[in-house]
Amino acid sequence: TVQVGFSGGPDSVCLSLVLAELKEEFNLKIVLVYFNHGWRKEAKEEELFTKDFAKKYNLLYEIGIAPSDIKKTEEVARDYRYKFFEETAKKYNSNVVFLAHNKNDNIETLIYRIIKGTSIAGLCSIPKIRDIYHRPLLDVTKQEILEFLDEKKQDYKIDSSNLNQKYKRNLIRNKILPTFEEINPKYIDSINNLILNSIQAQKIIKCQTEKIKSEIFKDDKIFYEKYTKLDIEMRLEILNDFIGGYLKYRNRKNLLMYDNFIMNNKHSKTSLNKDYYLRTRWKMIFIEKR
């Protein structure tokens, strides 16, 4: 049993259509999962489109509806949507959710991260597989998707919020990327090469970091003296991996601040967030719950 995050838009329609064509060959039970955030007037039309599409191709479907008091931000919408995906996965005892992010989405995500400030890990952009989520269209451009749907004479829905410039991704898509295309008509492939090179570099970095970690860690604690003897570049990489998930802002400035604390305090503690401290004590570096 596999699920598809279905919106009725061209990307998810393309992915669902491909899976429907492969259904018999791979003995798939396919569940279309649509989540209505309650923001847009066309959402009800999309619900009906989801049901009709599922009926046409003999697929299952699930419709989720957000609470009426949901905060109207991209982050909150995403959290509710993914929570519904995971609830539906449990219902169907499924460990695969297909999402229809494409090559253009990957580029937009990278540009957004660069503007905000990111690491090599961030330059890897959207992962093809993470936990139960799989994104098989990451190597497929939007143009290829539209051409495929046109060839199949398959209709789809257009999300009106994609034109709203208050959403940063739309601003990148509609204002910034057209300028990139003027500079280099093949910018999508060029930037995608940066993503692929970053993935390769990140694998090398992770391999080296894991080797160092095996030498300086013991029971989720770091030997103080061994840490302080490392070059600052490796210290920051270790620290990013060790405390990054506890920080509200995981950036170089904050990592340098915590590294400076460690280098100058053999027996002290400093706050990571409202629940945890970073502590140095007994020649060890560790995370302590408040």
Residue pairs with C-beta under 8 A, 6 or more apart in sequence:
1 28
1 29
1 30
1 31
1 92
1 93
1 94
1 96
2 19
2 28
2 29
2 30
2 31
2 94
2 96
2 97
2 98
3 30
3 31
3 32
3 33
3 85
3 88
3 89
3 92
3 94
3 96
3 97
3 98
4 12
4 15
4 16
4 19
4 30
4 31
4 32
4 33
4 97
4 98
4 99
4 100
5 12
5 33
5 81
5 85
5 97
5 98
5 99
5 100
6 12
6 13
6 16
6 32
6 33
6 34
6 50
6 53
6 61
7 34
7 46
7 100
7 157
7 159
8 34
8 46
8 49
8 50
8 53
8 156
8 157
9 100
9 156
9 157
9 158
9 159
10 142
10 145
10 146
10 149
10 156
11 100
11 101
11 102
11 105
11 137
11 142
11 145
12 100
13 53
13 149
13 154
13 156
14 100
14 137
14 145
14 148
14 149
15 98
15 100
15 136
15 137
16 30
16 32
16 53
16 57
16 59
17 57
17 149
17 152
17 154
19 28
19 30
19 98
20 30
20 57
20 58
20 59
22 28
23 30
23 57
23 59
29 60
29 92
30 59
30 60
31 59
31 60
31 61
31 62
31 88
31 92
31 94
32 50
32 53
32 54
32 59
32 60
32 61
32 62
33 61
33 62
33 64
33 84
33 85
33 88
33 97
34 46
34 47
34 50
34 61
34 62
34 63
34 64
35 63
35 64
35 65
35 66
35 80
35 81
35 84
35 85
36 43
36 44
36 46
36 47
36 63
36 64
36 65
36 66
37 43
37 66
37 70
37 77
37 80
37 81
38 65
38 66
38 68
38 70
39 72
39 77
39 161
40 159
40 160
40 161
42 157
42 159
42 160
45 157
46 157
47 63
49 157
50 61
50 63
51 61
51 63
53 59
54 60
54 61
62 84
62 88
62 91
64 80
64 81
64 84
64 88
66 77
66 80
70 76
70 77
70 80
74 167
74 169
85 97
85 133
86 97
86 132
88 94
89 95
89 97
89 132
94 132
95 132
96 132
96 134
97 132
97 133
97 134
98 134
98 135
98 136
99 133
99 134
99 135
100 135
100 137
101 126
101 135
101 137
101 138
102 137
102 138
102 140
102 141
102 142
102 145
103 137
103 138
103 139
103 140
103 141
103 142
103 188
103 192
104 141
104 142
104 173
104 188
105 126
105 138
106 125
106 126
106 138
106 192
106 195
107 125
107 177
107 187
107 188
107 191
107 192
107 195
108 169
108 172
108 173
108 177
109 125
109 126
109 169
110 123
110 125
110 191
110 194
110 195
111 172
111 176
111 177
111 191
112 168
112 169
112 172
113 122
113 123
113 125
114 123
117 251
117 252
119 240
119 252
120 198
120 201
120 202
120 205
121 202
123 194
123 195
123 198
123 202
124 195
124 198
124 199
124 202
125 195
125 198
126 135
126 138
127 135
128 134
128 135
128 136
128 138
129 135
137 145
141 188
149 155
149 156
161 167
161 170
162 170
162 173
163 170
163 174
164 170
165 171
165 174
165 175
177 187
180 187
180 191
181 187
184 190
205 237
209 234
209 237
209 238
209 241
212 230
212 234
212 238
213 238
213 241
215 226
216 222
216 223
216 226
216 227
216 230
216 238
217 223
218 284
220 286
220 287
221 284
221 285
221 286
222 238
222 242
222 284
222 285
222 286
223 283
223 284
223 285
224 262
224 266
224 280
224 283
224 284
224 285
225 283
227 235
227 238
227 262
227 285
228 262
228 263
230 238
232 259
235 259
236 252
236 255
236 256
236 259
239 255
239 258
239 259
239 262
240 250
240 255
242 287
243 258
243 272
243 278
243 287
244 250
244 255
246 272
246 273
246 276
246 287
247 254
247 272
247 273
248 273
258 270
258 278
261 268
261 270
261 278
261 280
262 278
262 280
262 285
265 280
266 280
266 283
267 280
267 281
268 279
268 280
269 277
269 278
269 279
269 280
269 281
269 288
270 277
270 278
271 277
271 278
272 278
272 287
274 290
275 289
275 290
276 287
276 288
276 289
276 290
277 287
277 288
277 289
277 290
278 285
278 286
278 287
278 288
279 285
279 286
279 287
279 288
